[in-house]
Amino acid sequence: MTRFSIQRHYAAMQPLIALSQGVHTAGRLEPALIELVLMRVSQINGCAYCLDMHSKDARAAGETEQRLYMLPAWRETKAYSEREQIALAWAEELTELASHEAVSDVLYERARQQFEEAELVDLTMLVVAINGFNRINIAARTIGGSYKPGAH
């Protein structure tokens, strides 16, 4: 079922891996916020492998089942902080680019109230990276379900 092996071509993925690791190691974004964004973008893109990975990593890091379950409907609950809500809206708009105006000025102004410029750049790079990983795994038809937390 898999078209090509991600593991066999791991070297080709190093720039994308470095981008993702750079955001994580910079430490400007909270780990829980990072996992929520990774989950939400992977939900939008329908990447089973990434959903498996990030749901398990989020739970291993202490995220609650309830917040993971409600993530597709995050606008309809008070379970997420204002900063998390803005990060999720930013991630959604960047993922679903329909035009050059897709990431609205209104959202940018709200984001700048919650995120320093370097944090917003990190958030943007995180969304770019997970969209790339989603697309690679979907193209390769990588099978989800066997990921072990912390294995990436």
C-alpha positions in Angstrom: 0.0 0.0 0.0 2.9 2.4 0.8 4.2 4.0 -2.4 7.7 4.8 -1.1 9.5 4.5 2.2 10.0 7.6 4.1 12.7 5.9 6.2 14.7 4.9 3.0 14.6 8.5 1.8 15.1 10.1 5.2 18.2 12.1 4.0 16.0 13.9 1.5 13.7 15.1 4.3 16.5 16.6 6.4 15.8 20.3 5.5 12.2 19.9 6.6 13.2 18.0 9.7 15.7 20.8 10.5 13.0 23.4 10.1 10.7 21.6 12.5 13.4 20.9 15.0 14.5 24.6 14.9 11.0 25.6 16.0 10.9 23.1 18.8 14.4 23.9 20.1 13.9 27.7 19.9 11.6 27.3 22.9 9.5 30.3 22.1 6.3 28.3 21.7 4.7 26.2 24.4 4.9 22.4 23.8 1.2 22.0 24.2 0.5 24.8 21.7 2.8 23.2 19.2 1.1 19.8 19.5 -2.3 21.3 19.1 -1.2 23.1 15.9 0.4 20.0 14.6 -2.8 18.0 15.3 -5.2 20.6 13.8 -3.2 21.0 10.5 -3.0 17.2 10.2 -6.8 17.0 10.7 -7.4 19.5 8.0 -5.1 17.7 5.6 -6.3 14.2 6.6 -2.8 12.8 7.4 -3.4 9.6 9.4 0.3 9.0 10.1 0.8 12.6 11.5 -2.5 12.4 13.5 -1.3 9.1 15.0 2.1 10.6 15.9 1.0 13.9 17.3 -2.0 12.6 19.3 0.3 10.1 21.0 3.1 12.7 21.6 0.5 15.2 22.9 -0.9 12.6 25.3 2.5 11.6 26.4 3.3 15.2 27.2 0.2 15.5 29.4 -2.4 16.8 26.9 -6.0 15.8 27.9 -8.1 13.4 25.8 -10.9 15.9 26.0 -9.0 18.8 24.4 -7.8 16.5 21.6 -11.3 15.2 21.0 -12.7 18.8 20.8 -9.9 20.2 18.6 -12.0 20.1 15.3 -14.6 22.3 17.0 -12.2 24.5 19.0 -14.2 27.7 18.3 -17.2 26.2 20.1 -15.5 25.6 23.5 -13.7 27.4 26.2 -11.1 24.6 26.6 -8.4 26.5 24.7 -6.7 29.7 25.8 -6.9 32.9 23.7 -3.3 32.3 22.6 -4.1 28.7 21.6 -7.2 29.9 19.7 -5.3 32.5 17.8 -2.5 29.9 17.0 -5.2 27.5 15.7 -6.9 30.2 13.6 -3.4 31.2 12.2 -2.6 27.5 11.4 -6.0 27.0 9.7 -5.7 30.1 7.5 -2.2 29.3 6.5 -3.2 25.7 5.7 -6.3 26.6 3.7 -4.8 29.3 1.5 -7.5 30.3 -1.0 -5.9 33.6 -2.0 -3.1 36.1 -1.2 -5.5 37.7 1.3 -6.2 34.4 3.1 -4.3 35.3 6.2 -6.4 38.3 7.2 -5.1 41.6 8.6 -7.6 41.2 11.4 -6.1 37.8 12.4 -2.5 39.2 12.1 -3.4 42.0 14.5 -4.9 39.6 17.0 -1.9 37.3 16.6 0.5 40.2 17.3 -1.3 40.9 20.6 -0.6 37.4 21.7 2.7 36.6 20.0 6.0 38.4 19.8 7.3 38.7 16.2 9.8 35.8 16.6 7.1 33.6 18.1 4.8 34.4 15.1 7.5 33.5 12.7 8.1 30.2 14.6 4.4 29.5 14.5 4.4 30.1 10.7 7.4 27.9 10.2 5.7 25.2 12.3 2.6 25.3 10.1 4.8 25.2 6.9 6.7 22.2 8.3 3.6 20.1 9.3 1.9 20.9 6.0 5.1 19.6 4.2 5.2 16.4 6.4 1.4 15.9 5.8 1.9 16.1 2.1 4.9 13.8 2.0 3.1 11.2 4.1 -0.1 11.4 2.1 1.9 11.1 -1.2 3.9 8.2 0.1 0.7 6.7 1.6 2.5 6.2 4.9 0.4 4.0 7.2 -0.7 5.4 10.5 -1.2 3.5 13.7 2.2 2.1 14.8 4.0 5.3 16.0 5.6 5.1 19.5 5.6 8.4 21.5 8.9 10.3 21.3 10.2 8.2 18.4 10.7 11.2 16.0 
